[in-house]
Amino acid sequence: MLDDDRNRTAVEGLLADADRALALTEFEDVRGSREIVRETIANARQSCIDLVRRRRTLSLTLGEQTALQQTLDVLRARLRFFDASV
């Protein structure tokens, strides 16, 4: 495990990256471009994988775990809507 300061910094980065990944799936912004939608889906899928992998090495508070899980749930739901699995 990481020391407390490094863990805190890593957790903050993880949560920020999760929010960013979710924001990048705002499909209203890419309507009409099949290629951009495909790229967005691929990036979202990879983000889910990376976030879960990074989470394994960190110590999160219950609130942070809940926030991350909620973000991942929405991200996965958006992927399922486009028949993309994670």
Helices and strands as residue ranges (DSSP letters): H 4-23, G 27-30, H 34-55, H 62-81
